[in-house]
């Protein structure tokens, strides 16, 4: 049995012996270097790591604690100086970077950005509009948070949203907030 593949340069059909699988060879037509994949029966499925439910629960608990701290900080402005969230001047600054109080209501900027991205992914434009309206109330904090996501090399996982699409959604959000 032989491995069949197409040359990446000229597109011609190439047949290679099974022993050549997993290595590089030359196309007999254009002499371009071509990777020869292993035969189908030799490909092993790589098991995925199990989901750690305790880690997910801990993240939820920490988010709730951050919201509680933000409520406390927002109600007592003299308790902890806000600081510049981008320079990491204080832990409270980092917490309030994502949370904003508007008209007595605490806005979780991270949650609203996630809501916007997932609504855009699912083409639910009315939900995306509501998220934009909520984020507009958060002002510069929302803009700063989205800009931080834009420059982050490893943005948070947004439930199967490919990174290029995520960047596009974030650019759209920035233009709407600006």
KEBA-419009 format. One record per atom (N, C-alpha, C): residue number from 1; atom name; x, y, z. Coordinates in steps of 0.001 Angstrom, whole numbers, plus 500000, padded with zeros to 6 digits. Atoms other than C-alpha are relative to their C-alpha. Layout:
<sites>
SITE   seq   atom     east    north       up
SITE   NUM     CA        X        Y        Z
...
</sites>
This chain:
<sites>
SITE   seq   atom     east    north       up
SITE     1      N   500844   498830   500000
SITE     1     CA   500000   500000   500000
SITE     1      C   500892   501235   500000
SITE     2      N   499184   498791   500054
SITE     2     CA   501260   503526   499309
SITE     2      C   499202   501201   500497
SITE     3      N   500601   498756   499505
SITE     3     CA   500609   507017   500619
SITE     3      C   499815   500918   498799
SITE     4      N   500270   499061   501084
SITE     4     CA   498963   509432   498195
SITE     4      C   499844   501400   500587
SITE     5      N   500096   498618   499582
SITE     5     CA   499374   513190   498570
SITE     5      C   500209   500893   498791
SITE     6      N   499799   499033   501069
SITE     6     CA   499447   516323   496438
SITE     6      C   501153   500910   500380
SITE     7      N   498871   499102   499790
SITE     7     CA   502555   518445   496052
SITE     7      C   499455   501385   500359
SITE     8      N   500452   498668   499584
SITE     8     CA   502159   521775   497825
SITE     8      C   500397   501069   498988
SITE     9      N   499531   499026   500980
SITE     9     CA   504005   523558   494999
SITE     9      C   499259   499874   498666
SITE    10      N   500575   500159   501340
SITE    10     CA   502736   522079   491725
SITE    10      C   498615   499355   500015
SITE    11      N   501329   500591   499863
SITE    11     CA   499631   520239   493000
SITE    11      C   499842   498618   499389
SITE    12      N   500088   501322   500633
SITE    12     CA   500429   516960   491207
SITE    12      C   499893   498907   501058
SITE    13      N   500170   501141   499105
SITE    13     CA   499485   513633   492789
SITE    13      C   501311   499239   500103
SITE    14      N   498755   500720   499728
SITE    14     CA   502443   511883   494409
SITE    14      C   499652   498745   500773
SITE    15      N   500158   501253   499255
SITE    15     CA   502579   508278   495588
SITE    15      C   501350   499684   500631
SITE    16      N   498775   500301   499262
SITE    16     CA   505111   507396   498269
SITE    16      C   499793   498694   500755
SITE    17      N   500144   501246   499243
SITE    17     CA   505825   504086   500021
SITE    17      C   499667   500289   501471
SITE    18      N   500377   499845   498591
SITE    18     CA   504494   503557   503558
SITE    18      C   501198   500328   500883
SITE    19      N   498801   499783   499184
SITE    19     CA   508055   503577   504928
SITE    19      C   500425   501465   500009
SITE    20      N   499609   498587   500091
SITE    20     CA   508448   507232   503858
SITE    20      C   499112   500901   500857
SITE    21      N   500939   499216   499199
SITE    21     CA   505558   508363   506091
SITE    21      C   500660   500666   501191
SITE    22      N   499452   499252   498876
SITE    22     CA   506427   511033   508623
SITE    22      C   501311   500687   499684
SITE    23      N   498732   499369   500388
SITE    23     CA   509458   512272   506688
SITE    23      C   499769   500954   498830
SITE    24      N   500055   499103   501141
SITE    24     CA   510246   514782   503958
SITE    24      C   500596   499306   498779
SITE    25      N   499481   500520   501256
SITE    25     CA   510866   513936   500327
SITE    25      C   499902   501077   498940
SITE    26      N   500072   499043   501099
SITE    26     CA   511123   515648   496933
SITE    26      C   498909   499580   499041
SITE    27      N   501013   500245   501020
SITE    27     CA   508314   515982   494444
SITE    27      C   500738   499557   498732
SITE    28      N   499311   500451   501216
SITE    28     CA   509312   513983   491313
SITE    28      C   499764   500932   498807
SITE    29      N   500327   499119   501131
SITE    29     CA   507772   516678   489081
SITE    29      C   500729   501345   500104
SITE    30      N   499396   498659   499872
SITE    30     CA   509039   520010   490489
SITE    30      C   501172   500025   500981
SITE    31      N   498904   500165   499049
SITE    31     CA   511578   518748   493082
SITE    31      C   499892   500896   501228
SITE    32      N   500264   499222   498794
SITE    32     CA   509981   520817   495847
SITE    32      C   500026   499058   501204
SITE    33      N   499977   500796   498775
SITE    33     CA   510505   519579   499412
SITE    33      C   498558   499840   500499
SITE    34      N   501377   500311   499627
SITE    34     CA   507263   517859   500521
SITE    34      C   500005   499112   501238
SITE    35      N   500157   500866   498821
SITE    35     CA   506214   516422   503892
SITE    35      C   499063   498865   499636
SITE    36      N   500811   501183   500279
SITE    36     CA   504878   512892   503557
SITE    36      C   499363   499563   501319
SITE    37      N   500655   500363   498741
SITE    37     CA   502264   512208   506252
SITE    37      C   500047   498492   500231
SITE    38      N   500015   501439   499722
SITE    38     CA   502229   508842   508017
SITE    38      C   498695   499385   499491
SITE    39      N   501220   500660   500453
SITE    39     CA   499703   506246   506795
SITE    39      C   498893   500124   501051
SITE    40      N   501160   499837   499112
SITE    40     CA   496190   506539   508271
SITE    40      C   500012   499013   501164
SITE    41      N   500051   501018   498949
SITE    41     CA   496543   503294   510236
SITE    41      C   501081   500185   501055
SITE    42      N   498933   499767   499029
SITE    42     CA   499681   504582   512020
SITE    42      C   499790   501272   500828
SITE    43      N   500268   498772   499255
SITE    43     CA   498155   507827   513288
SITE    43      C   499308   499643   501303
SITE    44      N   500569   500279   498687
SITE    44     CA   497490   507634   517026
SITE    44      C   499198   501202   500477
SITE    45      N   500794   498924   499427
SITE    45     CA   494798   509643   518725
SITE    45      C   500647   500420   501309
SITE    46      N   499380   499472   498787
SITE    46     CA   496260   511890   521398
SITE    46      C   498880   500325   500989
SITE    47      N   501069   499731   499040
SITE    47     CA   494100   511872   524525
SITE    47      C   500115   501419   500563
SITE    48      N   500037   498664   499416
SITE    48     CA   493034   515246   525893
SITE    48      C   500026   499906   501519
SITE    49      N   499979   499944   498538
SITE    49     CA   493588   516238   529491
SITE    49      C   498569   500168   500506
SITE    50      N   501361   499844   499471
SITE    50     CA   490461   515919   531631
SITE    50      C   499784   501423   500517
SITE    51      N   500351   498671   499499
SITE    51     CA   488650   519117   532592
SITE    51      C   500022   499969   501520
SITE    52      N   499883   499913   498553
SITE    52     CA   489485   520136   536140
SITE    52      C   498857   500876   500520
SITE    53      N   501171   499275   499510
SITE    53     CA   486129   521094   537666
SITE    53      C   500340   500900   501185
SITE    54      N   499640   499166   498852
SITE    54     CA   487802   522438   540818
SITE    54      C   500625   501314   499535
SITE    55      N   499390   498783   500530
SITE    55     CA   489796   524919   538739
SITE    55      C   498928   500951   499464
SITE    56      N   501097   499174   500514
SITE    56     CA   486625   526163   537018
SITE    56      C   499228   500615   501155
SITE    57      N   500733   499484   498837
SITE    57     CA   484850   526507   540359
SITE    57      C   500821   501061   500722
SITE    58      N   499136   499013   499351
SITE    58     CA   487843   528354   541827
SITE    58      C   499985   501315   499213
SITE    59      N   500052   498796   500817
SITE    59     CA   487785   530795   538895
SITE    59      C   498685   500752   500232
SITE    60      N   501292   499364   499719
SITE    60     CA   484069   531469   539496
SITE    60      C   500015   500678   501373
SITE    61      N   499942   499451   498646
SITE    61     CA   484692   531996   543206
SITE    61      C   500865   501253   500036
SITE    62      N   499119   498836   500034
SITE    62     CA   487585   534392   542535
SITE    62      C   499339   501179   499287
SITE    63      N   500707   498922   500693
SITE    63     CA   485469   536371   540070
SITE    63      C   498971   500639   500928
SITE    64      N   500993   499466   499074
SITE    64     CA   482731   536709   542690
SITE    64      C   500677   500815   501101
SITE    65      N   499255   499244   498998
SITE    65     CA   485300   537799   545290
SITE    65      C   500445   501354   499437
SITE    66      N   499578   498744   500632
SITE    66     CA   486607   540419   542837
SITE    66      C   498827   500967   499906
SITE    67      N   501190   499141   500058
SITE    67     CA   483074   541734   542354
SITE    67      C   499665   500546   501379
SITE    68      N   500281   499548   498639
SITE    68     CA   482545   541887   546113
SITE    68      C   500993   501078   500442
SITE    69      N   498976   499012   499658
SITE    69     CA   485842   543754   546592
SITE    69      C   499731   501297   499253
SITE    70      N   500281   498799   500794
SITE    70     CA   484929   546142   543784
SITE    70      C   498823   500769   500582
SITE    71      N   501141   499325   499389
SITE    71     CA   481579   546874   545432
SITE    71      C   500455   500766   501242
SITE    72      N   499503   499364   498791
SITE    72     CA   483372   547642   548699
SITE    72      C   500838   501222   499657
SITE    73      N   499135   498889   500400
SITE    73     CA   485967   549834   546995
SITE    73      C   499172   501133   499419
SITE    74      N   500830   498965   500609
SITE    74     CA   483312   551666   544996
SITE    74      C   499159   500738   501037
SITE    75      N   500821   499339   498987
SITE    75     CA   481243   552368   548088
SITE    75      C   500843   500868   500930
SITE    76      N   499106   499218   499146
SITE    76     CA   484262   553674   550058
SITE    76      C   501220   500395   499187
SITE    77      N   498937   499555   500909
SITE    77     CA   486482   555634   547645
SITE    77      C   501322   500253   500715
SITE    78      N   498768   499693   499274
SITE    78     CA   489004   556458   550402
SITE    78      C   500691   498755   500520
SITE    79      N   499435   501221   499420
SITE    79     CA   489627   552833   551401
SITE    79      C   501309   499603   499336
SITE    80      N   498811   500441   500718
SITE    80     CA   492138   551911   548693
SITE    80      C   500156   500899   498784
SITE    81      N   499831   499169   501185
SITE    81     CA   493646   554205   546064
SITE    81      C   499854   499168   498735
SITE    82      N   500276   500752   501223
SITE    82     CA   492599   553221   542567
SITE    82      C   501269   499633   499263
SITE    83      N   498757   500296   500691
SITE    83     CA   496022   553496   540931
SITE    83      C   499776   499821   498511
SITE    84      N   500072   500211   501444
SITE    84     CA   496807   552926   537274
SITE    84      C   500006   498502   499758
SITE    85      N   500140   501443   500188
SITE    85     CA   495570   549439   536342
SITE    85      C   501028   499455   499029
SITE    86      N   499042   500501   500982
SITE    86     CA   497963   549193   533390
SITE    86      C   501378   499808   500613
SITE    87      N   498683   500148   499397
SITE    87     CA   501042   549683   535579
SITE    87      C   499965   499064   501191
SITE    88      N   500117   500915   498879
SITE    88     CA   499703   547391   538285
SITE    88      C   500314   500678   501308
SITE    89      N   499642   499224   498816
SITE    89     CA   499999   550137   540936
SITE    89      C   499432   499405   501272
SITE    90      N   500550   500616   498804
SITE    90     CA   497706   548312   543334
SITE    90      C   499096   498846   499612
SITE    91      N   500871   501138   500267
SITE    91     CA   495741   545117   543623
SITE    91      C   498579   500485   499782
SITE    92      N   501349   499464   500182
SITE    92     CA   492545   547134   543953
SITE    92      C   499870   500592   498611
SITE    93      N   500036   499461   501349
SITE    93     CA   493433   548896   540697
SITE    93      C   499769   498909   498987
SITE    94      N   500183   501110   500932
SITE    94     CA   493684   545529   538954
SITE    94      C   498578   499462   500064
SITE    95      N   501372   500492   499868
SITE    95     CA   490305   544467   540355
SITE    95      C   499034   500974   499351
SITE    96      N   500947   499034   500531
SITE    96     CA   488550   547702   539437
SITE    96      C   500219   500259   498522
SITE    97      N   499777   499851   501431
SITE    97     CA   490089   547634   535972
SITE    97      C   498901   499284   499229
SITE    98      N   501006   500776   500699
SITE    98     CA   487471   545039   535028
SITE    98      C   498602   500273   500510
SITE    99      N   501306   499808   499391
SITE    99     CA   484639   546199   537267
SITE    99      C   499741   501490   500144
SITE   100      N   500356   498580   499933
SITE   100     CA   482849   549541   537136
SITE   100      C   498610   500112   500596
SITE   101      N   501317   499762   499427
SITE   101     CA   479948   550881   539180
SITE   101      C   499355   501152   499241
SITE   102      N   500744   498972   500714
SITE   102     CA   477369   552823   537188
SITE   102      C   498604   500033   500589
SITE   103      N   501332   499794   499420
SITE   103     CA   474244   554224   538867
SITE   103      C   499678   498920   501035
SITE   104      N   500230   500966   498926
SITE   104     CA   474654   551885   541839
SITE   104      C   500092   498552   499567
SITE   105      N   499914   501373   500499
SITE   105     CA   475061   548805   539621
SITE   105      C   501444   499707   499616
SITE   106      N   498631   500370   500321
SITE   106     CA   478384   546986   539323
SITE   106      C   500005   499289   498652
SITE   107      N   499882   500595   501332
SITE   107     CA   479355   546154   535741
SITE   107      C   501276   499179   499968
SITE   108      N   498842   500866   500181
SITE   108     CA   481661   543194   535251
SITE   108      C   500407   500120   498534
SITE   109      N   499586   499711   501367
SITE   109     CA   483520   544390   532154
SITE   109      C   500395   498719   499278
SITE   110      N   499570   501254   500624
SITE   110     CA   485081   540978   531487
SITE   110      C   498786   499181   499567
SITE   111      N   501202   500775   500319
SITE   111     CA   481683   539281   531585
SITE   111      C   499244   500613   498822
SITE   112      N   500710   499329   501094
SITE   112     CA   480130   541887   529271
SITE   112      C   500747   499845   498675
SITE   113      N   499217   500208   501218
SITE   113     CA   483000   541560   526769
SITE   113      C   499781   498573   499503
SITE   114      N   500271   501392   500386
SITE   114     CA   482519   537773   526806
SITE   114      C   498605   499890   499389
SITE   115      N   501373   500037   500512
SITE   115     CA   478779   538294   526294
SITE   115      C   499955   500563   498576
SITE   116      N   499957   499394   501332
SITE   116     CA   479497   540566   523300
SITE   116      C   500612   499041   498982
SITE   117      N   499292   500883   500934
SITE   117     CA   481982   538146   521687
SITE   117      C   499141   498780   499655
SITE   118      N   500803   501191   500262
SITE   118     CA   479723   535117   522096
SITE   118      C   498727   500341   499227
SITE   119      N   501178   499578   500755
SITE   119     CA   476692   537055   520810
SITE   119      C   500372   500231   498533
SITE   120      N   499545   499787   501379
SITE   120     CA   478667   538109   517735
SITE   120      C   500280   498664   499316
SITE   121      N   499711   501321   500569
SITE   121     CA   479852   534527   517217
SITE   121      C   498717   499307   499566
SITE   122      N   501263   500671   500278
SITE   122     CA   476250   533313   517307
SITE   122      C   499048   500851   499164
SITE   123      N   500799   499076   500825
SITE   123     CA   474978   536235   515150
SITE   123      C   498757   500496   500729
SITE   124      N   501096   499442   499200
SITE   124     CA   472753   537491   517971
SITE   124      C   500304   501475   500224
SITE   125      N   499589   498602   499993
SITE   125     CA   473184   541153   517163
SITE   125      C   499283   500833   501050
SITE   126      N   500706   499249   498960
SITE   126     CA   470527   542380   519601
SITE   126      C   500677   499827   501358
SITE   127      N   499276   500229   498748
SITE   127     CA   472408   540760   522509
SITE   127      C   501343   500724   499985
SITE   128      N   498727   499289   500124
SITE   128     CA   475670   542212   521213
SITE   128      C   499788   501493   500241
SITE   129      N   500314   498582   499801
SITE   129     CA   474051   545674   521129
SITE   129      C   499791   500314   501481
SITE   130      N   500219   499783   498565
SITE   130     CA   472928   545307   524754
SITE   130      C   501332   499988   500759
SITE   131      N   498685   500055   499348
SITE   131     CA   476472   544336   525782
SITE   131      C   500783   501284   499729
SITE   132      N   499313   498750   500342
SITE   132     CA   477868   547380   523942
SITE   132      C   499429   501147   500830
SITE   133      N   500630   498939   499218
SITE   133     CA   475335   549631   525692
SITE   133      C   500456   499943   501457
SITE   134      N   499544   500160   498617
SITE   134     CA   476322   548218   529091
SITE   134      C   501464   500422   500132
SITE   135      N   498579   499661   499951
SITE   135     CA   480043   548521   528324
SITE   135      C   500237   501488   499792
SITE   136      N   499862   498552   500202
SITE   136     CA   479569   552109   527154
SITE   136      C   499873   500730   501326
SITE   137      N   500151   499402   498679
SITE   137     CA   478460   552905   530703
SITE   137      C   501241   499858   500861
SITE   138      N   498783   500218   499221
SITE   138     CA   481767   551582   532031
SITE   138      C   501128   500933   499561
SITE   139      N   499039   498993   500442
SITE   139     CA   483674   554207   530032
SITE   139      C   501372   499463   499654
SITE   140      N   498620   500333   500340
SITE   140     CA   487463   554056   529854
SITE   140      C   500424   498625   500491
SITE   141      N   499614   501322   499478
SITE   141     CA   487681   550914   531944
SITE   141      C   499709   498916   498990
SITE   142      N   500346   500989   501023
SITE   142     CA   485907   548926   529235
SITE   142      C   500974   500093   498833
SITE   143      N   499070   499799   501109
SITE   143     CA   488098   550445   526522
SITE   143      C   501386   499474   500359
SITE   144      N   498688   500484   499556
SITE   144     CA   491268   549741   528528
SITE   144      C   500048   498481   500037
SITE   145      N   500031   501460   499902
SITE   145     CA   490219   546150   529151
SITE   145      C   500042   499372   498608
SITE   146      N   500031   500557   501364
SITE   146     CA   489440   545486   525462
SITE   146      C   501350   500220   499320
SITE   147      N   498674   499755   500569
SITE   147     CA   492729   547123   524401
SITE   147      C   501025   499033   500585
SITE   148      N   499109   500984   499379
SITE   148     CA   494515   544850   526882
SITE   148      C   499846   498627   499373
SITE   149      N   500231   501284   500661
SITE   149     CA   492894   541821   525277
SITE   149      C   500598   499992   498596
SITE   150      N   499479   499906   501369
SITE   150     CA   493970   543056   521841
SITE   150      C   501508   499757   499949
SITE   151      N   498543   500152   500009
SITE   151     CA   497662   543124   522788
SITE   151      C   500457   498725   500698
SITE   152      N   499669   501240   499303
SITE   152     CA   497540   539932   524846
SITE   152      C   500321   498917   498979
SITE   153      N   499616   501054   500933
SITE   153     CA   499423   537166   523043
SITE   153      C   499086   498790   500118
SITE   154      N   500882   501142   499769
SITE   154     CA   497199   534504   524588
SITE   154      C   498697   500512   500611
SITE   155      N   501256   499513   499429
SITE   155     CA   493723   536030   524944
SITE   155      C   499231   498847   500627
SITE   156      N   500763   501061   499370
SITE   156     CA   491318   534117   527135
SITE   156      C   499195   499212   498984
SITE   157      N   500785   500858   500883
SITE   157     CA   489475   531222   525571
SITE   157      C   498546   500445   500032
SITE   158      N   501371   499560   500111
SITE   158     CA   486095   532422   524342
SITE   158      C   499162   498921   499329
SITE   159      N   500860   501094   500448
SITE   159     CA   484328   529073   523829
SITE   159      C   500035   499804   498493
SITE   160      N   499850   500378   501403
SITE   160     CA   485629   528020   520408
SITE   160      C   499898   501164   499021
SITE   161      N   499913   498875   500928
SITE   161     CA   486032   531491   518886
SITE   161      C   501451   500046   499529
SITE   162      N   498621   499977   500495
SITE   162     CA   489108   531339   516627
SITE   162      C   500656   501356   500277
SITE   163      N   499313   498746   499662
SITE   163     CA   491745   533953   517599
SITE   163      C   499864   501111   498950
SITE   164      N   500170   498890   500952
SITE   164     CA   491545   535886   514277
SITE   164      C   498589   500605   500056
SITE   165      N   501368   499509   499896
SITE   165     CA   487760   536132   514609
SITE   165      C   499817   500787   501294
SITE   166      N   500054   499296   498718
SITE   166     CA   488126   537136   518271
SITE   166      C   500595   501399   499862
SITE   167      N   499363   498693   500194
SITE   167     CA   490522   539946   517290
SITE   167      C   499078   500926   499204
SITE   168      N   500930   499192   500784
SITE   168     CA   488003   541148   514692
SITE   168      C   498837   500503   500837
SITE   169      N   501099   499595   499125
SITE   169     CA   485185   541171   517244
SITE   169      C   500454   501081   500971
SITE   170      N   499483   499009   499054
SITE   170     CA   487370   543080   519708
SITE   170      C   500241   501347   499314
SITE   171      N   499824   498749   500745
SITE   171     CA   488268   545654   517029
SITE   171      C   498651   500682   499796
SITE   172      N   501340   499457   500176
SITE   172     CA   484567   546091   516301
SITE   172      C   499502   500629   501292
SITE   173      N   500431   499488   498701
SITE   173     CA   483857   546519   519997
SITE   173      C   500712   501302   500340
SITE   174      N   499251   498780   499729
SITE   174     CA   486635   549091   520362
SITE   174      C   499457   501179   499193
SITE   175      N   500514   498902   500830
SITE   175     CA   485274   551113   517460
SITE   175      C   498631   500464   500504
SITE   176      N   501320   499645   499477
SITE   176     CA   481793   551008   518998
SITE   176      C   500106   500755   501335
SITE   177      N   499808   499326   498716
SITE   177     CA   483108   552097   522420
SITE   177      C   500662   501360   499840
SITE   178      N   499223   498781   500203
SITE   178     CA   485355   554811   520980
SITE   178      C   499131   501130   499616
</sites>
